[in-house]
Amino acid sequence: MAQRVLVVDDDRTVSDVVCRYLEHAGYQVDHVGDGAAALAAVAASPPQLVVLDVMLPVLDGLEVCRRLRQRPDGVPIVMLTARGDEADRILGLQLGADDYLSKPFSPRELVLRVRSVLRRAGGEPVTATAQVLTDGGLSVLTGPRVARLHGRDLALTLREFDLLAHLMGHPARALSRAELLERVWGWRFGDQSTVTVHVRRLREKIEDDPANPRRIVTVWGVGYRYEPADD
């Protein structure tokens, strides 16, 4: 059965092109034109992924993203933002969007981003083989994509999970933002603030004191390093 994608965009020209390309790629596509309709559509029949524009009537895309992230199913979200609108892009990532594209964008690139996010959502681990990564009270199972802290399941987005797995899989090694962007997101080029935002979100979920992180530490001028626990 084809995977179903919900496209949320009030620009009919853009949405027609996006829907046509996604359908051509083999996806079943539904379309709504405002934020309230998007929430209603997801509640009625959750899709496998949502393509979500930021600028929407009734409820904007950022508020829709925030509300979708309150759902337990963790539906993947690819956000569409205006070119150069860094504030919206960063806020969308902070709210839990899995990926983003700035308008104008290539429909083919959007299809590739959708395919990549869905592939990871389907259980493809960051590394070639499934792993069980443990560090103190933190454990990551890359096969079923489960992360736990002191026995409690962590609510991580797709990218947060992949980032944590990659960092834990390379302990005590300084990793640049550019390297993380390529290894976790699959981007050779892109806004490295994406990595910064996701690290900040991860720290809020796994660190005792996110302002003074012990596990994911900043390597000034380079990027980040995962420090294994002493215990």
PEVENCOR-V64718 format. One record per pair of residues at least 4 apart in sequence whose ideal C-beta (glycine too) atoms are under 7 Angstrom apart, sorted by sequence separation. I is the first residue (numbers start at 1). J is the second residue. D is the distance in whole Angstrom. If there is no record, write none. Layout:
((I/J/D) (I/J/D))
This chain:
((11/15/6) (12/16/6) (13/17/7) (14/18/6) (15/19/6) (16/20/6) (17/21/6) (18/22/6) (19/23/6) (20/24/6) (21/25/6) (23/27/6) (33/37/7) (35/39/7) (36/40/6) (37/41/6) (38/42/6) (39/43/6) (40/44/6) (41/45/7) (42/46/6) (56/60/5) (59/63/5) (61/65/6) (62/66/7) (63/67/6) (64/68/6) (65/69/6) (71/75/7) (81/85/5) (85/89/6) (86/90/6) (87/91/6) (88/92/6) (89/93/7) (90/94/6) (91/95/6) (93/97/6) (101/105/4) (105/109/6) (107/111/7) (108/112/7) (109/113/6) (110/114/6) (111/115/6) (112/116/6) (113/117/6) (114/118/6) (115/119/6) (116/120/7) (117/121/6) (118/122/6) (120/124/6) (127/131/6) (148/152/6) (156/160/4) (157/161/7) (158/162/6) (159/163/6) (160/164/6) (161/165/6) (162/166/6) (163/167/6) (164/168/6) (165/169/6) (166/170/7) (175/179/5) (176/180/7) (177/181/6) (178/182/7) (179/183/6) (180/184/5) (181/185/5) (182/186/7) (190/194/6) (192/196/7) (193/197/6) (194/198/7) (195/199/6) (196/200/6) (197/201/7) (198/202/6) (199/203/6) (200/204/7) (201/205/7) (202/206/6) (203/207/5) (213/217/6) (219/223/6) (9/14/5) (22/27/5) (32/37/4) (42/47/7) (55/60/7) (56/61/5) (59/64/6) (92/97/4) (105/110/6) (119/124/5) (125/130/6) (134/139/5) (141/146/5) (148/153/6) (149/154/6) (156/161/4) (170/175/6) (175/180/5) (182/187/6) (185/190/7) (219/224/6) (9/15/4) (23/29/5) (32/38/5) (54/60/6) (55/61/7) (125/131/7) (133/139/7) (148/154/6) (181/187/5) (182/188/6) (204/210/5) (207/213/5) (218/224/6) (219/225/5) (22/29/5) (54/61/4) (68/75/6) (81/88/5) (93/100/7) (132/139/7) (133/140/4) (140/147/5) (146/153/7) (147/154/4) (203/210/4) (207/214/6) (217/224/7) (7/15/6) (42/50/7) (53/61/5) (54/62/6) (81/89/5) (92/100/6) (101/109/7) (156/164/7) (207/215/6) (216/224/6) (217/225/5) (9/18/7) (32/41/5) (52/61/5) (68/77/6) (101/110/6) (132/141/5) (139/148/5) (147/156/6) (181/190/5) (185/194/7) (206/215/6) (19/29/5) (203/213/5) (216/226/6) (217/227/6) (7/18/5) (30/41/6) (81/92/7) (89/100/6) (131/142/5) (138/149/5) (181/192/6) (215/226/6) (7/19/6) (19/31/6) (52/64/6) (65/77/6) (101/113/6) (130/142/5) (137/149/6) (215/227/6) (52/65/6) (79/92/4) (130/143/3) (137/150/4) (181/194/7) (203/216/6) (214/227/6) (65/79/7) (99/113/5) (147/161/6) (166/180/7) (178/192/6) (181/195/6) (202/216/6) (127/142/6) (177/192/4) (180/195/5) (15/31/5) (126/142/6) (145/161/6) (5/22/6) (30/47/7) (125/142/4) (147/164/6) (163/180/7) (166/183/6) (199/216/6) (50/68/7) (61/79/6) (79/97/4) (99/117/6) (125/143/6) (166/184/5) (177/195/4) (81/100/6) (83/102/5) (98/117/5) (77/97/5) (78/98/6) (83/103/6) (35/56/5) (77/98/6) (78/99/5) (79/100/4) (80/101/6) (81/102/5) (82/103/6) (83/104/7) (123/144/7) (163/184/5) (5/27/5) (7/29/6) (34/56/5) (36/58/4) (76/98/5) (78/100/7) (81/103/7) (123/145/6) (162/184/5) (4/27/7) (10/33/4) (34/57/5) (35/58/5) (36/59/5) (78/101/7) (80/103/6) (142/165/5) (2/26/6) (3/27/6) (4/28/4) (5/29/5) (6/30/5) (7/31/5) (8/32/6) (9/33/7) (10/34/6) (34/58/4) (35/59/3) (140/164/6) (2/27/6) (3/28/7) (34/59/7) (35/60/6) (39/64/6) (50/75/6) (52/77/6) (54/79/6) (140/165/5) (159/184/7) (199/224/6) (2/28/4) (4/30/7) (35/61/7) (38/64/5) (42/68/6) (49/75/7) (54/80/7) (62/88/7) (69/95/6) (159/185/7) (46/73/6) (49/76/5) (50/77/5) (51/78/5) (52/79/5) (53/80/5) (54/81/5) (55/82/7) (65/92/6) (69/96/4) (35/63/6) (39/67/6) (47/75/7) (52/80/7) (140/168/6) (35/64/4) (46/75/6) (49/78/7) (51/80/7) (62/91/6) (66/95/5) (8/38/4) (62/92/6) (65/95/5) (65/96/6) (6/38/7) (65/97/6) (133/165/6) (18/51/6) (42/75/7) (62/95/6) (135/168/6) (54/88/5) (6/41/6) (78/113/6) (133/168/4) (163/198/5) (6/42/7) (78/114/6) (126/162/5) (133/169/6) (121/158/6) (54/92/7) (120/158/5) (131/169/7) (160/198/6) (164/202/6) (78/117/6) (126/165/5) (159/198/6) (163/202/6) (125/165/7) (126/166/5) (6/47/4) (76/117/5) (117/158/6) (160/201/6) (5/47/6) (8/50/6) (76/118/7) (120/162/6) (127/169/6) (160/202/6) (4/47/4) (5/48/7) (8/51/7) (180/223/7) (4/48/6) (5/49/5) (6/50/5) (7/51/5) (8/52/5) (9/53/4) (3/48/4) (8/53/6) (76/121/5) (174/219/4) (5/51/6) (10/56/6) (176/222/6) (177/223/5) (10/57/6) (176/223/4) (8/56/7) (174/222/5) (175/223/5) (156/205/7) (167/216/6) (174/223/6) (175/224/6) (175/225/7) (154/205/6) (174/225/5) (173/225/6) (172/225/7) (171/226/5) (172/227/7) (8/64/7) (170/226/7) (172/228/7) (149/206/6) (167/224/7) (171/228/5) (126/184/7) (168/226/6) (98/157/6) (167/226/4) (98/158/5) (96/157/5) (98/159/5) (51/114/7) (49/114/6) (49/117/6) (138/206/6) (49/118/6) (48/118/6) (116/186/6) (9/80/7) (76/158/6) (74/157/7) (21/107/4) (25/111/5) (21/108/7) (18/107/6) (21/110/7) (22/111/6) (17/107/6) (21/111/5) (18/110/6) (22/114/7) (135/228/5) (136/229/3) (135/229/5) (136/231/5) (93/194/6) (90/193/6) (94/197/6) (93/197/4) (93/198/7) (90/197/6) (94/201/7) (5/114/6) (3/118/6))
